[in-house]
Amino acid sequence: MAVLMTGIAFTMFASSCGDDNTDENINNGGYATSDEVAASNLVAKFSFENDVTDAKGNIQGGSANGTSFVAGAKGQALLGASSGYVLYDNVGSAITGLQSVTISTWVKTANHTDGAESWFQLLNDSNWIGNLFILQESGKTGNDSVRLKFTVNNWNAPAWKEQWIDLGGDANRMVIGNDAWHHVVCSYDAATSKAAMYVDGVKMNLPASLTDRYGDDPTKGGAPLGALAFKNATKFVFGCYKQSLPGSTPDAWMKNYDGGLDEFRMYNKALADADVKALYDLEKAGK
């Protein structure tokens, strides 16, 4: 896994500010708390402090079924279960109208080899795939790497297909399946049609075939995905797929997420590398 240095961004901030800033603030990109990071772009925040409320109020109606709370990366966290989930039935326009997005969350998971577990889904009422989600697929047997799939959809794109960012192949896997807390960030930028992924504040060095979202064949320069355009996005769920909800029948490979989630955030832009690093550092420090 390559390490991306963000020293330029931090140096620019330090040189433009006076001596009033503490070393701690300079090291964290000038932010004193995690809530200050891209604050105007934060559209959903779930801290899971013994409740499932979105602090921003754009995802409402949370109903927990079979989940619980445990000690998290910062305070308390949501713990999934083999049949557990949290369903929200009211998604506001700040979510349904997303064009770019960043998902930031802490996860605590083991390496599973028995199926794929969905961390969350912004549902599409008429399609199992959904509009936006991250799922954890079977890891490589005998180690703590995890194959992750991040999906961002534009239902208006020509020749639409599922926009999977699929970390297949051993070189691309995330090493997070060791039952410890890790910070995972996935983003998509509409202006560039590029995706990015980060683990514990470090940007993954992924091939262009994964990060550049162009048409049916990213390697041949197809039409860019462009702005996200969701469809029938009225519901949101943590911990399972649409088919795992009451009234549906899941496929055999669809497993509910039985790991931990904490400090789940959604932004309406692709965060800069320096902001992702600041978010990781501050949340890790409990701020």
N, C-alpha and C positions, 0 to 999 in steps of 0.2 A: 504494500500500500504506500503510495507516494505521499510525501508531506508537502503541502503548499504553504509557502511563507507569506505572511500578510504584513510584514514589517513596514512596507511602504505606507500603507494606510495609517498605521499607528504613528509613524514618524511625522507624517503630515499633520496629524492632529496635535501632537506634542509641540511642534514648532509654531503652531498658530494660537496656542493658548498660553496664558501667563503662568506664574509660579503658584497660583492658587490651587491648581490641580494636584491631588496626591498621586504618588506613584501607582497606587492601586487603580485609580481612575484612568491614568494613561495606559496602563497595561490592558484595561478592559475597553479600549476604544473611546474613553471619555464617559462611559455610562457608569452610574453608581449602582443600579439595580437592573435585573433582567427585563423588567417592565418598561424600561426606558429605551430598549433596543427597538428601533423602527416602530415607535409607539403609535404613530399615526397610521400605520399600515396593518396593525394587528386587528384581525376581524373575529377571532375566536380564541378563547383561552380556558382550558380545563386544568385546574391545579389538583383536583381530586382530594381536597382536604375534607374527607369524610362526606363529600357530596359530589354530584355529577353535573353541577351547574356550569354553564358557559358564562364566564364573568363579563363577556362583551354583550351577551343577550341576543346574538344573531342565530343561535341554535337553541331551540327551546323545547320543553316538554319531555325532559329526560326521565325514562322509566327503567330502573335497574332490575335485572332478572338473573339471579344466581351469581352475581359478582360480589366482591367484598373490597375492603380497604386494608392496606398493609403499609409498613414503613417504606417510603419511597426514596428517590434520589434527592428530593427536597420536600420535607414534610411527609404527608401521606400520599399514597398512590392507589390507583385502581388495579385490582387483581382479577383477571379473567378466570374462566372455568370452562370445562369441557362442554357445558351446555349454557354458559352464561353470556350475557350481552347487555348493552345499554342502548335503548332506542329513543330517538328524538323525532317528533312528528311535525315540527315546525321549523323550517329553514328559511331565514330571511334573505333579502336581496343582496346583502353584502357577501353572502356565500354563493348564492345561485348565479350572481353576476361576475364571479371571479374570471379574470382573463389571464393573469399570471398568479402563481401561488408558491408559497413556501410552507411546508409542514415540518414542524420541529417537535420532537418528543423524546423523552427518556424511556427506554425499554429494558426489561429484565426478562430474558428468555433462555430456555435451554435449546440445544440443537435437536430438532425433531426430524425423524425420517419416515413419518407415517402419513404425511399429507400436508396441505397448505392451510395456514391460519391467517385470517384477515384481521389486521389491527383495527382498521376502521373502514367505513365506506360512506361516501355521499351517494345515496342510492339513486338509481334511475327506476322509476316505478314500472317501466315497461321492459326492462332488460336486466339480466342478472349481473352484467359486467359492471354497472354503475358508472358514475361520472368521474369519481376521484377516489383512489384508495391505495393503500399499501398492504401487501400481503407477504407473509413469510413462508417460503416454500421449503421443502425438505433440504436439510443441510447435507454436507458430505459426511458419510459415515466415519466415525472415529475421530472427528475434530470439532472445533467450536465455530466453524464458519457457517454462515446462513446465506441462502440465496433469497434475495429480496426482489419483489416486483412493485414498481411504482407506476401507476396508471393515471394519465391525464387525457381527457377526451375532448375533442372538438367535433360535435355532431354535425356541424355545418361544413366540415372540410371535404373537398372533392375526394371521391373514392375513399370514403371514411373507413378506417380500420381501428381496432383497439390500439391505443398508443401505449404499449408496454415499454417500460424501461426495465429490462430483465437482466439481473446480474447473474447470468449463466456463466459457466466456466470457472475453474478454481481461482484464477487470477482476479476475478471481479467480485468474489464473495465478500460479505461483511463478516468480520471476526467479532461477533457479538453473542454467540450462542453458548456462553460460559456461565449463565445464571448470575451475572453481575449487571449492575446498571450501566448502560451506555447511552450516549446522546446521539440520536440519528436525525438527520435533516435531509429532506428531499425538496427540490425546487424546480420550477419551470418558468422560463422567461418568455413571454409572448413576443417581445420585440426581436429576439434573436432565435426563437424556436429551439432553445437549448435547455437541457435539463442538467441538474447537478445533484450529487449526493455527498454527504459528509458523515464521518464517524468521529465522535469525541472531539469536535472542533476542527477536524482535518478533512480537507476536500479530497475525495477519491479521484485518482488518475484513471478515468474511464475512457475507453475508445470512442471515437466519434460516432460509430454505429449505434452506441447507446445514448449519447448525450445530444446529438443533433436530430431533431424530430422532423424528418422530411418524408412525406408521402408513404408509399408502400415499401420503398427501398431506400433507407437512409444513406446507403453507400453510393447511390447514383444521383444524388442531388434532386430528388423529387420536390414537389411543392411543399413549402414549410407548413407546419401545423398552425402557426399563428395563434391568435387569441383563443383561449378556452371558450367553449360554448356548451354549457350543460343542458341536459334534457330531463324533464320531469323530476327535478331535484327538490323534492319536498321533505324527504326524510334523511336522517343521518344515524349511523349506528357504530358503536364500538364493539369489537370482539367477535363479529361473525359476518357471514355473507347474507345477502338478501334471501337466498333459498333456505337459510337456517332459521329464519323467523317463523313464527306460528303461521300455519296455513300453506307452507311451502315444503318441498322435499329437497334436501341438499344432495349433491352428488357425493359419492363415497370419499373423494379426495378432499372435500371441504370440511375443515375442522374449525371449531371455535378457538379463539386465541385464549390460552390459559396462562399467559405470562403477565407481567406488570407493565403499566403505562403511567407516566407521570409528566406533568407540566406540558401538556399537549397544546400546541399553538398553531394557528393558521394566519398567514399574512397574505395580503393581496399583491405582493410583488416577490420577485426572486431576491432574497437577501444577499447582500455583498458578503464576500468571504470573511472580511473583518467583523461583520455583525454576527455571523454564525459563530465565530470564535469567541466573541464577547459574550454571546448568549450562553455558550457552553461553560465558560469560565465563571460567570456570575451565578448561574444556577447550581453549578457544582459547589460553589462557596455558600450556597443557601441564600442568595440575594435576588 
